[in-house]
Amino acid sequence: MSVRFGPPPAFDPEAATVLGTVDDWAPAALRPEQVPAVRERFNAHVLSDEELRQGGRIDLWDQRVSDEVSVVVGRPAELKVPAPAVYWIHGGGMVMGTNRGGIGDPLAWALELGLVVVSVEYRLAPEHPHPVPVEDCYAGLLWTDRNADELGIDPAGLVVAGASAGGGLGAALALMARDRGGPRLAGQLLLSPMLDDRNDSPSTLQLTGVGVWDRTANDTGWTALLGAARGGPDVSPYAAPARAEDLSGLPPAFIDAGSAESFRDEDVAYASRIWLAGGAAELHVWPGGYHRFDALVPDATLSRDAKAARVRWLRRILTT
C-alpha cells in the first residue's frame, strides 16, 4: 500500500539557525565524488585532544587493538574504578569520521555519571566495504571486554553507543554480541541510527533535499558500504540492522531521531519491532529536529532536552 505524505515537518526554529552554514561539511545531498573533500572538512570540526581533556579533568589515551583497529580511551581523572563504560562508535555515513568524532557528549556523560569511554577507530567505506567496519567495531568491543580490569571497567556495565552510522553499527554490535555469545551488553544507545539500506521509507522520500543527510546522501553511504548489493535481497543484518528478522534477546535500547530527518521512520520501526519481540526500548522523536541537530546546535532548547533524556536513560540502565 502506498503512503501519502505532505510537506516535511517544520524545523525547530532555534535548531534551524545553522542550517545555511553547514552544507559545505555536512551536505544534505552528499554525492560520491564529494566524499574526499567533505571528509577533510568534516574532520576539521572534531575537537582537539586538548579540548577533550578539559583542563585535566579527563585522562585520554590511545590503545592499539590490532594492526587494523585502535581505540581512544577517556576516563575522568578522579574516577573510582571499576566503573561502567560506554563503547562509542562515531558517525559519518560509513564514509567519514574518526574516533574523536562526537566523543564530547560521551565524555560529558563520563564526568556526570562516572564512566569510562572507549571510542573505536573503524575503517571506512568505500575503501573498506562491509563487513570491515562492523567487524572492526566488534573487535574493539571484544578487546574492551577482555581488558576491562586494565581499563578500570566493570564489564557488567558495558553500553554500546553511537550516532548516525555509529548508531547503526551499535545496533549491529548488539545483534552480533547476541548471536556470537558476547560480550554481554547492559544497553544500546542509538542516536539517529542509520539502519536500513533500502532507503525507501516515507521519511526518506518526504525529506529528500531537506536538512542534513537526505536520501541522496544515504544512497551514497549505503552504496559505498554495500556496492551493488544495496537494497537487494541478500543484505546482512550486521550491515543493515533493519534487515534482522529476529530482534528478541537484545539489551535495552534507547533510540532517538528528529521528526524532520530521513531516518525517522526506520528508527521508529526498529523500536516498534523490539517491543513486538518482547524487548525494552525507549523511543524519542524530537519535534522539528533534523539529523544530528543536537550536535550542530548543542545549546538549543531541543538539543538540551535530547541530551538530558540520554543521561537519564544511562543513569537508570547503569544503576538498576
Summary of the structure (lengths in Angstrom):
residues: 320
radius of gyration: 18.1
end to end distance: 42.9
largest distance: 57.0
contacts: 1164
relative contact order: 0.15
helix: 41%
strand: 17%
